[in-house]
Amino acid sequence: MGKKHGGMKRGMITLLAVFMGLFFLSQSAWAGSYTEEQELVDKAAIVIQRVLSDPDMEWARGHLQAAEAIIIFPSFMKGAFIVGGEGGTGVALARDAKTGEWSYPAFFTMGSVSFGLQIGGKISELLLMVMTRKGLNALLSASIKLGGDVGVAAGPVGVGAKGKLTDIVAFAHSKGAFAGISLDGGVLAPRSDLNEAYYGKPVTVSDIMIRRVVKNPGADRLRQIVSKIRK
């Protein structure tokens, strides 16, 4: 009887060990499949939903479906108030003028920024709305300088806020509040390495945002959120 119980106990321990091994193996595999690119896309979805549901973002919400493209930086760092910053990596989506459908995301980086903040402190999130065809075309180049190759202005914030039309308007979120932000001197450039990793082959920004020859279902939620936002 003791041997039988001992064998059953050893069998249970073996099964438990196998189960735990499979569990941690699956967790490890899942973690390995959750890439930097997908994390950026998922965070961008959270940011755009929160930013455009804020009452003070009435102008951005009302003009989103008129924008040529948007660029979302889920994490953006800067130094002290009105001092050059470090930059960050974000995703850009373009809107089809005929159908209103938003493209899959292309990855961009921005740096060399001289900030003219209306609020101080660390910036955690940044939204750029590309309002003109000139601004969209500039995104398709190797790199663009904000305030040089295209015009950029702080986005209007607050109920009833109005803004003048320029190529790109920018909004920042810092310390629980939203504000317009000047990004003169910032340099935007595609992240070709992330674009290739996310779509599984070398692709240009035009391939992703204009010709739309690639897809990744991991970005479907982000596209759906942007498509549903109305004033």
N, C-alpha and C positions, 0 to 999 in steps of 0.2 A: 504493500500500500504506500509505504514511504517512497519507494523507488518511482511508483506511478506518479505520485504528487510532485516528486522532484523533477521528473521528466516533463510533466505539464508546466511546472514553473519555469524550467529552462526554455521550453517551447514558447511560453508567453513572453519571456524576456527577449528571445530571438526575434519574435514577431514585432515586438515593440521597437527593438533596435532597427529592424528593417523599415518599419513605418516611419520612425524619426529620421532615418537616413534619407528615405524618399522625400519626406517633407522638406528637409533642409536643402536637398538637391533641387527640388522644384522651386523653392524660394530663391536659391542662388541663381537658377536659370532665369527666373522672372526678373530678378534684379539686374542680371546681365543684359536682358533684352530691353530694359527701360533706359533709353539712351539720353544723352544730353540734349539732343534735338527734340525728342518727344517731351522732355521735361519743360523746355522752353515753350513749346506749343501749348501744353496744358496750362502752364502759368499764364500765358498770354490770354487764354480763354477766360481765366478767372479775373484777370486785370480788366479786360475790356467790358466784362459784365458788370463789375463793380464800378468802374469809372463812369460808364454811361448810364448807370442807374442813380447816380448822385444828382440831387436836385440842382446843384450849382452848375452841372454840365449840360444845361438846357441847349446851349448853342451847338455843342459838339453832337449831341443826340439828334438835334434837328437837321444837321448838315451831313450826317454820316452817309446817308444814301445818295448824297450829291458828290461825295468825295471820289476822286479818281483812285485813291489807294490809302491805306493806313499802315503805320508802322508802330508796333507795340514792343516796348522794352520792359519786360517784367522786373528786371533788376538793373538799376542804373546808378552808378556811383559818381560822386563829385567830392571835391575838396572843400575848403572853407567857403564862406559866402563870397560870391563874385570872384572866385579864383578858379583857374583852369582845372578841369576834371579828368577823370579816368575813362569814362565811357562805359559801354556795355554791348551786349548782343541781343538782338530782337528779331521779330518776324514781320514780314510785309505781305499784305494781301491787296490785290487790285480788283476793282469792280468793273464788270463788263457793262459798258454804257448802254448796250442794246437790251440785254436780259436782266441786268441788275445783279447777276450772280457773282459771288466773290471767288477769287482764285484760291488755289492751295498756297501755303505760305512759302516765301523765300526768306532765307536767313541773311541778316545784315549786321554789321558792326558799326559803331560810331565812337569817335574819339576826338581829341584835340579841341575840346569845347571850352569856350570862354562864356561863363554863365552870367546872365543878367536876371537873376531870380527876383520874383516878387515876394518869395518866401525863402527863409534860410534853412539850413540844415541839410541832412542827407536826403537825396532823392531815391525813392525805392521803385517808382514806376514812371514811365514816360510814354505818352501817346503823341504821335505825329500824324496829322491829317493832311494828305496831299490833295490840294483843291484844284489844281490846274493840270492840263495835259502836258505843259512844259515840265512841271514837277515830276509827273509820272515818267516821261521820257528820260529825264535826268537819272532816275533810279536804274535805268537799263544800262547805264554807262559803267565804266570800271570803278569810278568813285565820283562823288559830288561834294562840293563845299557849300554848306549852308550859308546864305547871305552873300555868296559870290556867284556860283552857277545858278542858284535858284534863290528866290526871296523866302525869308522865314520870319514869322512874327509870333509873339505870345498869343495864345488862344484866349478868347474872351470867356470869362467865368462869371457866373451869377445869373439869377433870374432876370430875363429881359436883356441880357448882355448882347452887344452887337460888335461885329468885327469887320474890318475891311478885308477885301479879297486879296490874298497873296498866294504864292505857290504852295507853301506849307505853313500850317499853324501848329503850335506845340503846346501841350499841357503836361504838367508834372504833378505828382502826388507825393507829398512830404508831410510828416507829422500829422497824419489824419486829415489833411486838407488838400484841396486842389487849387492850382494856380496856373496862370499862363507862364510861359518861360521863353526867354530869348536864347536861341542856340546859334547865334552868329559865329562862324568860324568852325563849326562842327563838320567833320568829314564822315560821310556815309559811304560804306563800301560793302559789296556782297561778301558773304562767307561761303566761298565755293566749296570748302571742305565739308561744311555742315550740310549744304545743299546736296552734295553728292552722297553723303552718308544717309541722308533722310530718304532720298529717292532711289538709291541703289545704283546710280550711274552718274557720270558727269552731265550736269545741266546748267544752262545759263539762267539768269533772272528772267529773260524773255521767254525761255522755254516754260518756266513755271507760271509766270504771271500774265503773259500775253498769249502765247501759243497754247499753253495749258496741255502740254503733251505728257505730263506726269501727274500721278495722284498718290496720296498716302491717306488711307482711311483714319489714321491717327489724328488728322486735322479736321475731320468732319464736324466734330462738336464746335470747334472754334469758328468754322465757317457758318454753321447754323446760328450760333449766337449773334454774330455780326449781321447776318441776313435778317434776323427777327427784330433787331433794335429799330424802333421808330420814335419819332418825337412824342 
